[in-house]
Amino acid sequence: MTISSTTIKNSYSANGSQTVFAYSFKILDQADIDVIIRASTGTETVKSLTTHYSVSGVGSASGGNITFGTAPLNTETVVLRRATTQTQTVDLVENDPFTAETVEGAFDRSIMIAQETQEEVDRSLKISRTNTMASTEFTVDAATRASKILGFDTAGNLSVTSELGSFKGNWSASTVYGARDIVKDTSTNNIFIANTGHTSSGSTPLTTNTDNAKWDLLVDAASATTSQNAAAASATAAASSATAASGSATTATTKEGLASTSATNAATSETNAGNSATAAASSATAAAGSASAAAATFDLFDDAYLGAKSSNPSVDNDGDALADGALYFDTTNDVMKVYNLASTTWLQLTPTVTNQNNINTVAGISGAISAVNSNATNINAVNANSANINTVATNNTNVTNVGGSIASVNTAAANLTSINSFANTYLGPSSSAPTADPDGSALDVGDLYFDTTLNVMKVYSSGGWVTAASAVNGTSNRFHYSISSSTTTVTGADDNSKTLAYDAGFVDVYLNGVRLTEGDITTTSGSSIVFASAIGVSGTDEVDVVAYGTFQLTNFSITAANDTPASLGTAGQALIVNPAGNALIFANASSAEVYGFNKTYTAQTLYRTVTVAGGKFVIDGVSQDTLELYEGNTYRFDVSDSSTSSHPFRFATAADAAGSTEYTTGVTTSGSQGSAGAYVQIVVATGAPTLYYYCSSHSGMGGTANTTSPALNTLIVTTTDGGDDNITSATYAGFDDVIYAATGHAFSIDSNGDLIDTI
C-alpha cells in the first residue's frame, strides 16, 4: 500500500449536535491520532481515547471516523491530526519470510512520521529560502532569559535583549533598586530608570542626589511644568495688558479737554520741570548704582555661604561650580562644613556632639595617655610578638592543661631518652616500608611498623622487613572476583568490597572452580594474584582466593602449661585426662584406631554468559558451545545482554524441542531477557537426560548440554576417636574403605584426587 496523500490533519466547526467526524488519512493504530477541541478563547484540549471518543477505519488508506460520546459545542473547533508512534517494530530474523507487507508497513510508518514532522515545520517561524541568518541559537539560560524580550542584534541574529523595566513607585531612600527599575521623583515629578543596581541614599531631587549617575531620565516632567507655568503667566499678563489698554483709551478721551486747558500751565512749568528732571535723573543713577552694588555683594555672599542643607551640595545656589572655601551647615550631622577645591571634598569644621564628648573624655584622661606614651617601647615590643601571644591565647586551654600536669611533663623530660628510644623502635603506621628511624639513624633489627596497605605488623630483620603477624584475621579469608575483561593481575577490592591480602605461600587460587598450581600463578606480593595467561578474555571468569592465617608458637615446656603434671612421664606415655576428669596425667597412649572412608561430591554453583550473534546462542564467547553439566551442580546463565531480548533461552530433551516439550525440572528464570540481572538457572537433577538448549521463538540457535555424573571431590573420615566413639555395623558397612592404624593419622584428598595420610 502506498501513501499517496500528504494530508495528515482535518478541521471542522462543531454545531453542538454532530458526534461523527471523518478523517481522510491512513493510521496504523487507533492511538495514532490526536483529537483536539479548540475553544473560542483559543484554549486547546487533547481528548482521551475511549473516555471521550472511539476510532474506526484503522489501517484504511481512505481514513475513517471519530465518534464522540458527547457532541462538541457549536463554539468549538474539532481538529483531527495523525500522530504516529515514533518506534520501529519490524524485527527481521535471519532466514525468516521477508514479505512485501512487512516492508511496506515499515516504509509507510517512516513516511507518515516524515509528513507529521513536515506539518510541524510548516507551522514554525522560519526565514525564507533566499534569506540568511548567521545563527538562530541563543545560549543564555532560563534564569537569565526571565522577563527579557526576544529580538534581533545588530547583525540581525536572534538575541535575548533587556526587559522593558519595572515601575517601583515613588523614589525613597534606603531601598534596594535593580537595573531597569523605574521610579518617580516626587520633588520634580520626573521619571527615572536605574542603570545600575544599588541601595538608594540621600534625598531628592535625583538630579543632585549622590547616586545621580545611577539613574537615567525617562520623562522630564519638571521642564514641562516650567514651560506650562510660563505659558499660563504670559496668558495672564496678556489679558491684564488688554484690560489696561481699554481703560487707557477711555481715560484719554476724558482728559482730552483738560489737556488743552493745562497746556498753558504746562508751558509755564516747563522750565521748572526741566530743572527737576535733571536732579531726579542724577538721583536715579545713584540709586541704580547702589542697588547693583548691593545685588553683587549678596550674590557673592550667597555663593560663599550656601545656607543649611541635609547633604553635601555639588553646585552653588546659582547652579555654578562650587568655589574654594564655600560654606554650608549640615543639618543631618549638625556641623559646619567648608569646600576644599583642591580635593573637591567637603571638610568638617566643627566636631559632632559625639566627637566633642570623646574629645572631652580624652582630655580627662590625659595623664593616663601620657603614661601609655612613656611605655611606647614596651608596647611596640608586645605588638611585634602579637602573633605568638595570639597563638598562646588560642591554646590557653592546652597551656592550662599542661600546667595542671606539670609533674607528668617533668617525668617525661626526665625519661626523654627512653621516649626517644621507643620512638626509634616502634615507627608507627605507614603505607610503605620505612628506610630510616624517625631521628634519621639507620634501622635496627627488631624495629616495628604497621603496614596500612596490607593491614599487618612488620618487624625489621637482618634480611629486611618481614611480616610479624598474618595478613589473615583468623584461620582463613576468602575473596571472589568476577573477571569479564582481559587481565593478568587480580588485586584490590573483590565483588564483596573486601581488599585482597594474604601471606605469601599460604594461599589457594581457584579459576572457575579449578585449583591453580604455582606454574599458573604468582603469589608473592601479599596483595595481588598474577596469572601466567590472561583471564576474562571470553565471557566472565570466576576467581576464588582462599588465604590461610599463619602463626608461630613459642617453644615452651609441656610441664609449664596450665593443668599439666610438674614433670614428664616415661617414654611412650601420652598426656590424658585422669579418671576423675579434673586434671591431666601422663599415661600409656592408645594404639588401636579404626578409620572409615566415604567419598562424596560437593555441588557447586557455576556461571555462564549468554549472547546472540549471527542468529546463534553464544556461551562464554563460543557459538553453540557443547555444555558439560554435572549432576547436582547449579548453572546460572546470564541473559541480560540486549542481543538476547527476543530469543527466549530454554532447555528441552531434543534439539529445538522437536517432538518434545520444554524441560523445566530444576529450571528457574528471573527478570526479562535483555535487561540487567536477568538469568536462567538450572539445578541438574540426578539421572537427568541429555539436554539441549534452544530459542523458543526461532530454530537452529541452540546446542547440546550433556549431563554427567561428576567425579567425587570430598573425603569424609569417621574414626573411633581413640576408643571413645563406637561405630555401628550399619555405618561400618557403608564405608567405601577401612584401615586399622594407631591414633594420630589425618587424611585428605589432594588436587589430583590422591589420598594423603598425615601422621
C-alpha positions in Angstrom: 0.0 0.0 0.0 1.4 3.4 -1.0 1.0 6.8 0.8 -0.3 9.0 -2.0 -1.7 11.9 0.1 0.2 14.4 2.2 -2.9 15.2 4.3 -2.4 14.4 7.9 -5.0 16.8 9.5 -8.7 17.6 9.2 -10.6 20.5 10.9 -14.3 21.0 11.5 -16.6 23.7 13.1 -18.8 21.9 15.6 -22.6 22.6 15.7 -23.5 21.2 19.1 -25.2 18.1 17.8 -22.8 16.4 15.4 -20.9 13.5 17.0 -19.2 11.8 14.0 -16.3 13.5 12.2 -14.3 11.9 9.4 -10.5 11.8 9.0 -9.2 11.4 5.4 -5.7 9.8 6.1 -4.4 6.4 7.0 -3.5 5.5 10.6 -1.7 2.3 11.8 -3.3 2.2 15.3 -6.3 3.8 17.0 -3.8 5.5 19.3 -2.0 7.1 16.3 -4.4 10.2 16.1 -4.7 13.3 18.2 -8.3 14.6 18.8 -8.1 18.2 19.8 -11.0 20.6 20.8 -10.2 24.3 20.3 -12.5 26.7 22.3 -13.5 30.1 21.1 -11.0 31.6 23.6 -8.1 29.7 21.9 -7.7 27.1 24.6 -6.8 23.7 23.2 -7.8 20.4 24.9 -6.5 17.0 23.8 -9.3 14.4 24.3 -8.7 10.8 25.5 -9.4 7.6 23.6 -12.3 5.6 24.9 -13.1 8.2 27.6 -14.2 10.9 25.1 -14.3 9.2 21.7 -13.8 6.0 19.7 -11.9 5.3 16.4 -12.9 3.3 13.3 -11.1 2.8 10.0 -7.7 1.8 11.4 -5.4 0.7 8.5 -7.7 2.1 5.8 -6.0 4.2 3.1 -9.1 6.5 2.9 -9.3 7.0 6.7 -12.2 6.5 9.0 -14.4 8.2 11.6 -14.0 9.7 15.1 -17.2 9.2 17.2 -17.6 11.4 20.2 -19.7 10.3 23.3 -20.9 13.9 23.7 -21.2 16.3 20.7 -18.7 19.3 20.8 -20.2 22.7 21.4 -21.2 25.0 18.5 -18.5 27.4 19.6 -15.7 24.8 19.4 -13.5 23.6 16.5 -12.7 19.9 16.1 -9.1 19.2 14.8 -8.1 15.6 13.9 -4.3 15.2 13.4 -2.3 12.0 12.7 0.4 11.4 15.4 2.2 8.1 14.5 4.1 6.4 17.4 7.8 7.0 16.6 9.0 3.4 17.0 10.5 0.8 14.6 8.7 -2.5 15.4 9.9 -4.7 12.5 12.4 -7.4 13.7 13.8 -9.3 10.7 15.2 -12.7 11.7 17.7 -14.4 9.5 16.1 -17.0 7.1 12.6 -16.0 8.2 10.0 -15.0 5.5 10.5 -11.5 4.0 7.0 -10.3 2.9 6.1 -7.2 1.0 3.5 -6.3 3.6 6.2 -6.2 6.3 8.5 -4.0 4.3 5.7 -1.6 3.0 4.4 -1.3 6.6 7.8 -0.2 7.8 8.1 2.3 4.9 4.6 3.6 5.5 5.4 4.3 9.1 8.6 6.2 8.1 6.7 8.4 5.5 3.9 9.1 8.0 6.4 10.3 10.6 8.1 12.4 8.0 4.8 14.0 6.9 3.9 14.8 10.5 7.3 16.4 11.1 6.9 18.5 7.9 3.5 19.7 9.2 5.1 20.9 12.4 7.9 22.6 10.4 5.2 24.3 8.3 3.7 25.8 11.4 7.1 27.1 12.7 8.7 30.5 12.3 11.5 30.4 9.8 13.4 32.6 7.4 12.8 32.4 3.6 14.9 30.2 1.3 16.8 33.2 -0.1 17.4 34.8 3.3 20.3 34.1 5.6 20.9 34.3 9.4 24.3 33.5 10.8 22.9 32.0 14.0 19.3 31.0 15.1 20.5 30.0 18.5 20.7 31.8 21.9 22.7 30.4 24.8 21.5 32.3 27.8 19.8 30.1 30.5 16.3 30.3 31.8 17.2 32.5 34.8 19.0 35.0 32.5 16.1 35.0 30.0 13.4 35.6 32.6 11.4 38.8 31.9 13.5 39.6 28.8 12.5 40.4 25.2 13.4 38.1 22.3 14.7 40.3 19.4 17.5 40.8 16.9 21.0 42.1 17.5 22.9 44.5 15.3 23.9 41.6 12.9 20.3 40.5 12.5 20.7 37.4 14.6 18.4 36.2 17.4 19.2 37.9 20.7 17.7 38.0 24.2 17.5 41.7 24.9 16.8 43.7 28.1 13.4 43.9 29.7 11.2 47.0 29.4 11.6 47.8 33.1 9.6 47.5 36.3 7.8 50.6 37.9 8.6 50.8 41.6 6.5 53.9 42.5 7.9 57.0 44.2 11.7 57.0 44.9 12.7 56.6 48.6 16.0 56.3 50.5 17.5 53.0 51.8 15.7 51.0 49.2 17.3 48.2 47.0 16.8 49.0 43.3 17.7 46.7 40.4 18.9 47.7 37.0 15.9 49.0 34.9 13.7 49.7 37.9 11.5 52.8 37.1 10.7 55.4 39.9 9.1 58.9 40.2 11.0 61.8 41.7 8.2 63.5 43.8 10.1 66.8 44.1 10.2 67.3 40.3 7.7 64.7 39.1 10.5 63.5 36.7 10.5 59.8 35.8 13.9 57.9 36.0 15.1 54.4 35.2 18.0 52.8 37.1 21.0 51.9 35.0 22.8 50.1 37.9 21.6 48.0 40.8 22.2 49.8 44.2 20.7 50.7 47.6 19.4 54.3 47.5 20.7 57.1 49.8 20.4 60.9 50.2 17.3 62.8 49.1 15.5 64.2 46.1 15.8 65.8 43.6 17.6 62.8 41.9 19.5 65.3 39.6 21.6 66.4 42.6 21.5 63.1 44.6 24.8 61.4 45.4 23.6 58.4 43.2 22.5 60.6 40.3 24.9 58.8 37.9 23.0 55.5 38.6 19.7 57.0 37.2 18.7 57.9 33.6 15.9 60.5 32.9 13.0 59.0 31.1 10.4 61.8 31.4 11.4 65.4 32.0 8.2 66.5 33.8 9.9 69.4 35.6 10.8 71.2 32.3 7.2 70.5 31.0 5.8 72.0 34.2 8.0 75.1 34.0 7.0 75.7 30.4 3.3 75.2 31.3 3.6 77.8 34.2 5.4 80.2 31.9 2.7 79.9 29.3 0.0 80.5 31.9 1.8 83.5 33.3 2.1 85.0 29.8 -1.5 84.5 29.1 -2.4 86.2 32.3 -0.1 89.2 31.6 -1.6 89.5 28.1 -5.1 89.6 29.5 -4.1 92.3 32.0 -2.5 94.4 29.3 -5.6 94.2 27.2 -7.8 95.4 30.1 -5.3 98.2 30.8 -5.3 99.3 27.2 -9.1 99.5 27.1 -9.1 101.7 30.3 -6.4 104.0 29.0 -8.4 104.7 25.8 -11.4 105.9 27.9 -9.1 108.0 30.1 -7.5 109.6 27.1 -10.9 110.8 25.7 -11.9 112.3 29.1 -8.6 114.1 29.5 -8.6 115.5 26.0 -10.4 118.8 27.1 -8.3 119.1 30.2 -5.1 118.8 28.2 -5.9 121.9 26.2 -6.6 123.9 29.4 -3.4 122.6 31.0 -1.3 123.4 28.0 -0.6 126.9 29.1 0.2 125.7 32.7 2.5 123.1 31.3 4.4 125.6 29.2 4.8 127.8 32.3 6.1 124.9 34.4 8.2 123.6 31.7 11.3 125.3 32.8 10.8 124.2 36.4 10.2 120.6 35.3 13.3 120.5 33.3 15.4 121.6 36.2 13.7 119.0 38.5 14.1 116.2 35.8 17.8 116.8 35.7 18.1 116.4 39.5 15.8 113.3 39.5 17.9 111.6 36.8 21.0 112.2 38.9 19.4 110.6 41.9 18.1 107.7 39.9 21.5 107.0 38.5 23.0 107.0 42.0 20.2 104.7 43.4 20.7 102.2 40.5 24.4 102.1 41.2 23.8 101.4 44.9 21.2 98.6 44.0 23.7 96.9 41.6 26.4 97.0 44.2 24.1 95.5 46.8 22.9 92.8 44.4 26.5 91.9 43.5 27.5 91.8 47.2 24.6 89.5 48.0 25.4 87.2 45.1 28.9 86.8 46.3 27.7 86.0 49.9 25.1 83.6 48.5 27.8 81.8 46.6 30.1 81.7 49.6 27.6 80.6 52.3 25.1 78.2 50.8 22.8 78.0 53.9 21.5 74.9 55.7 21.3 71.6 53.7 20.8 67.9 54.6 23.6 66.6 52.3 26.8 67.9 50.6 25.8 70.2 47.7 27.5 69.7 44.3 26.9 73.2 42.9 26.3 76.7 44.5 22.9 78.3 44.8 23.2 79.7 41.3 23.9 76.3 39.8 27.5 77.2 39.2 30.6 75.3 40.2 31.5 75.4 43.9 34.1 77.9 45.0 37.1 77.1 47.2 36.1 77.9 50.8 32.4 77.8 50.3 30.4 77.1 53.5 27.1 75.3 54.4 25.5 74.0 57.6 25.0 70.2 57.5 21.6 69.7 59.2 22.0 65.9 59.2 25.1 65.9 61.4 24.7 69.4 62.9 28.1 70.6 61.8 29.5 73.4 59.7 31.4 72.3 56.5 33.9 74.1 54.1 34.6 73.1 50.5 38.2 72.1 49.5 38.5 72.8 45.8 41.9 71.0 45.6 40.4 67.7 46.7 36.8 68.5 45.7 35.5 67.4 49.1 33.6 69.0 51.9 35.5 69.1 55.2 34.0 69.3 58.7 34.9 72.5 60.6 33.4 71.6 64.0 33.1 68.2 65.8 29.8 66.5 66.2 28.2 66.2 69.6 29.5 62.6 69.9 33.0 63.6 68.8 33.1 66.5 71.2 32.1 64.1 74.1 35.0 61.9 73.0 37.4 64.9 73.0 36.3 65.8 76.5 36.8 62.2 77.6 40.4 62.2 76.2 41.1 65.5 77.9 40.0 64.0 81.2 42.5 61.0 81.0 45.4 62.9 79.6 47.6 61.7 82.4 46.9 58.0 81.6 47.6 58.7 77.9 51.0 60.3 78.8 51.8 57.2 80.9 51.0 55.0 77.9 53.2 57.1 75.7 56.1 56.7 78.1 55.8 52.9 77.7 55.7 53.0 73.9 58.8 50.9 73.6 57.4 48.0 75.7 54.0 48.3 73.9 55.8 48.1 70.5 57.7 45.0 71.7 54.4 43.3 72.7 52.9 44.3 69.3 55.9 42.7 67.5 55.1 39.4 69.2 51.4 39.6 68.8 51.3 36.5 66.6 52.9 34.4 69.3 50.7 36.0 72.0 47.6 35.2 69.9 48.8 31.6 69.5 49.2 31.2 73.2 45.8 32.8 73.8 44.2 30.4 71.3 45.8 27.4 73.1 45.0 28.7 76.6 43.1 25.5 77.5 46.1 23.4 76.4 48.5 25.6 78.3 46.3 25.3 81.4 46.2 21.5 81.0 50.0 21.4 80.7 50.3 23.4 83.9 48.0 21.1 85.7 50.0 18.1 84.6 53.5 19.6 85.1 54.6 16.6 87.2 53.9 14.3 84.2 55.7 16.8 82.0 58.7 16.7 84.3 58.6 12.9 84.4 58.6 12.8 80.6 61.5 15.2 80.4 63.5 13.0 82.9 62.8 10.0 80.7 63.2 11.7 77.3 66.0 9.2 76.3 63.7 6.3 76.8 60.8 8.0 75.0 63.1 8.7 72.0 64.3 5.1 72.1 60.7 3.8 71.9 60.0 6.2 69.0 63.0 4.7 67.2 61.8 1.2 67.9 58.1 1.4 67.0 57.9 3.6 63.9 54.1 3.9 63.8 51.7 3.3 60.9 53.0 3.7 57.3 51.7 2.8 53.8 55.3 1.8 52.7 58.3 0.3 54.4 60.4 3.0 56.3 64.1 3.3 55.3 65.4 5.0 58.5 64.4 5.7 62.1 62.5 9.0 62.9 65.7 10.7 64.0 67.4 9.8 60.7 69.5 7.0 62.1 69.8 3.5 60.5 67.1 0.9 61.1 67.8 -1.6 63.9 66.9 -5.3 64.0 63.7 -5.5 66.0 62.2 -2.2 64.8 58.4 -2.4 64.2 55.9 -0.6 62.0 52.3 -1.2 61.0 51.8 -1.6 57.2 48.5 0.2 56.5 48.4 -1.1 52.9 48.3 -4.8 53.9 47.0 -4.1 57.5 49.8 -6.2 59.1 52.5 -5.5 61.7 56.1 -5.9 60.3 59.4 -6.3 62.1 62.9 -5.4 60.8 65.2 -8.5 60.5 68.7 -8.9 59.2 67.2 -9.6 55.8 64.8 -6.6 55.8 61.2 -6.1 56.8 59.2 -9.3 57.4 55.6 -9.8 58.5 55.3 -10.1 62.3 51.6 -11.3 62.1 49.4 -12.9 59.5 47.6 -10.8 57.0 44.6 -13.0 57.6 42.4 -12.4 60.6 41.7 -16.0 61.8 42.4 -19.2 60.1 41.4 -18.2 56.6 39.9 -15.4 54.5 38.0 -15.8 51.2 37.8 -13.5 48.2 35.7 -13.8 45.0 36.2 -11.8 41.7 34.1 -11.9 38.5 36.5 -11.1 35.7 34.8 -10.1 32.4 37.6 -8.4 30.6 41.2 -9.4 29.7 43.5 -9.2 32.7 46.6 -10.9 34.2 46.5 -9.3 37.7 43.8 -9.5 40.3 44.1 -7.1 43.2 42.2 -4.7 45.4 38.5 -5.0 46.3 36.6 -8.1 45.3 32.9 -8.5 44.4 32.1 -8.1 48.1 34.3 -5.0 48.6 36.9 -6.9 50.6 40.5 -5.9 49.8 42.8 -8.8 48.8 45.5 -9.6 51.4 47.4 -12.8 52.1 50.6 -14.3 53.5 52.9 -15.3 50.6 53.0 -19.1 50.3 49.7 -19.6 52.2 47.0 -19.1 49.6 44.9 -21.2 47.2 43.6 -19.8 44.0 40.7 -21.3 42.0 39.7 -20.4 38.4 36.1 -21.4 37.6 36.3 -24.0 40.4 39.6 -25.5 39.4 42.6 -25.0 41.8 45.6 -23.5 40.1 49.3 -24.6 40.7 52.4 -22.4 41.1 53.1 -22.6 37.4 49.7 -21.0 36.6 50.0 -18.0 39.1 52.5 -15.9 41.1 51.5 -15.3 44.7 54.4 -13.5 46.3 53.3 -9.8 46.8 50.7 -10.5 49.5 48.2 -8.1 47.8 47.8 -9.4 44.2 47.5 -12.6 42.1 49.4 -12.6 38.8 48.2 -15.1 36.2 50.6 -16.6 33.6 47.9 -16.2 30.9 45.2 -13.5 30.6 41.8 -14.4 32.0 38.4 -12.8 31.2 39.2 -13.0 27.5 35.9 -14.8 26.6 33.0 -14.2 28.8 33.2 -14.0 32.6 35.8 -16.0 34.6 35.2 -16.6 38.3 38.3 -16.3 40.6 38.2 -17.6 44.2 41.1 -16.9 46.6 41.4 -18.7 49.9 44.1 -17.0 52.2 45.2 -19.0 55.2 46.3 -17.5 58.5 49.8 -18.2 59.7 51.4 -18.1 63.1 54.3 -19.5 65.1 54.1 -21.0 68.5 56.7 -20.1 71.1 58.7 -23.1 72.3 57.8 -23.9 75.9 58.0 -27.0 78.2 54.8 -29.1 78.4 55.3 -29.0 82.2 55.0 -25.2 82.1 51.4 -25.4 80.7 48.4 -25.0 82.9 46.8 -28.1 84.5 49.8 -30.4 83.5 52.0 -32.5 85.8 55.1 -30.9 87.1 57.4 -33.5 85.5 57.4 -35.6 82.3 56.1 -39.1 82.2 58.0 -42.1 80.9 58.8 -43.0 77.3 55.7 -43.8 75.2 53.3 -42.2 77.5 50.7 -39.6 76.4 49.0 -36.7 78.2 45.4 -37.7 79.0 42.6 -36.6 81.4 42.6 -38.5 84.7 39.6 -40.8 85.5 38.2 -38.1 87.8 38.1 -35.7 84.9 39.7 -32.9 86.9 43.4 -33.0 85.9 45.8 -34.1 83.2 48.2 -37.0 83.7 50.8 -39.0 81.7 49.5 -42.5 80.7 50.2 -45.1 78.1 48.9 -44.0 74.6 46.2 -45.9 72.8 47.5 -47.6 69.6 44.3 -49.0 68.1 42.1 -46.8 65.8 39.5 -47.5 63.1 39.4 -45.2 60.1 36.4 -45.4 57.8 36.3 -43.5 54.4 33.4 -42.2 52.3 33.9 -40.2 49.1 31.2 -37.8 48.0 30.7 -34.9 45.6 30.2 -31.4 46.8 27.9 -29.5 44.4 29.0 -26.0 43.1 27.3 -23.0 41.5 28.9 -22.0 38.1 28.1 -19.0 35.9 27.8 -18.8 32.1 27.2 -15.7 30.0 24.8 -15.9 27.0 24.7 -13.6 24.0 23.3 -13.9 20.4 25.4 -13.4 17.3 24.8 -14.5 13.7 21.4 -16.0 14.8 23.1 -18.4 17.2 23.4 -18.6 21.0 27.0 -17.8 22.1 28.0 -19.3 25.5 31.0 -17.6 27.2 32.2 -16.5 23.7 31.7 -19.9 22.0 28.9 -20.1 19.4 26.6 -23.1 20.0 29.1 -24.4 22.6 28.5 -28.0 23.8 27.9 -27.8 27.5 29.0 -30.3 30.2 26.5 -30.1 33.1 27.4 -32.1 36.2 24.5 -33.7 38.1 24.0 -31.8 41.4 25.7 -28.6 40.2 23.8 -25.3 39.8 24.4 -23.4 36.5 23.3 -19.8 36.1 23.1 -18.5 32.5 23.3 -14.6 32.4 20.8 -13.4 29.7 21.0 -9.7 30.5 22.7 -8.8 27.2 20.4 -6.9 24.9 21.1 -9.3 22.0 19.0 -12.0 23.8 15.9 -9.8 24.4 13.8 -11.5 21.6 15.3 -15.1 21.9 14.0 -16.9 25.0 16.7 -19.3 26.3 15.2 -22.7 27.2 16.0 -26.4 27.7 14.4 -29.5 26.1 15.2 -33.2 25.6 15.5 -32.8 21.8 17.1 -30.1 19.6 14.8 -27.2 19.2 12.3 -29.2 21.4 11.4 -31.3 18.3 9.0 -34.0 19.3 9.4 -32.9 23.0 8.3 -30.2 25.4 10.3 -27.7 27.3 12.4 -29.3 30.1 11.7 -27.5 33.3 13.0 -29.8 36.1 15.2 -27.6 38.4 14.9 -24.7 35.9 14.1 -21.2 37.1 14.1 -17.8 35.4 14.5 -14.3 36.7 13.9 -10.9 35.1 13.3 -10.1 31.4 15.9 -11.2 28.9 18.0 -8.3 27.7 17.5 -6.4 31.0 20.1 -6.1 33.8 20.1 -9.0 36.2 18.1 -11.4 34.0 19.1 -15.1 34.1 18.0 -18.7 33.5 19.2 -21.2 36.2 19.2 -25.0 36.2 20.0 -27.3 39.1 21.0 -30.6 37.3 18.9 -33.4 38.7 20.5 -36.8 39.4 19.9 -39.0 36.3 18.9 -36.1 34.2 18.7 -36.9 30.4 20.9 -35.3 27.8 19.5 -31.8 27.3 19.5 -29.3 24.5 19.4 -25.5 24.9 17.3 -23.7 22.3 15.4 -20.5 21.4 11.7 -21.0 21.9 10.9 -18.4 19.2 13.5 -19.3 16.5 15.0 -22.6 15.3 18.6 -23.5 14.8 20.1 -21.3 17.5 21.0 -23.8 20.3 23.3 -26.7 21.1 23.8 -29.8 23.3 24.1 -29.8 27.1 25.5 -33.2 28.3 24.5 -34.2 31.8 27.1 -36.4 33.5 27.9 -37.7 37.0 30.8 -35.8 38.4 34.0 -37.2 40.0 33.9 -37.4 43.8 35.7 -34.5 45.3 35.1 -34.7 49.1 36.5 -37.2 51.6 34.6 -38.0 54.9 36.7 -39.8 57.5 35.0 -41.5 60.5 37.1 -42.8 63.4 36.6 -44.4 66.8 38.4 -41.4 68.3 40.9 -43.4 70.3 38.2 -45.8 71.5 35.9 -43.0 72.8 33.4 -43.4 70.0 31.6 -46.5 68.7 31.0 -47.2 65.0 27.8 -49.2 64.3 27.7 -52.1 62.0 25.4 -50.2 59.6 27.9 -47.3 59.4 30.8 -49.7 59.1 29.1 -51.5 56.1 28.6 -48.1 54.4 32.3 -47.2 54.3 34.0 -47.1 50.9 37.2 -48.3 52.5 38.5 -49.0 56.0 42.0 -49.1 57.6 43.2 -50.0 61.1 46.1 -47.9 62.5 47.3 -46.1 65.5 45.7 -42.8 66.6 47.2 -39.6 65.1 46.5 -40.1 61.4 44.9 -37.3 59.3 43.6 -38.0 55.8 42.8 -35.7 52.9 42.5 -35.7 49.1 44.9 -33.5 47.1 44.1 -31.7 43.8 44.9 -34.8 41.8 42.4 -37.0 43.7 45.1 -38.8 45.7 44.6 -39.8 49.3 47.1 -38.1 51.6 47.9 -39.6 55.1 49.5 -37.1 57.5 50.8 -38.5 60.8 
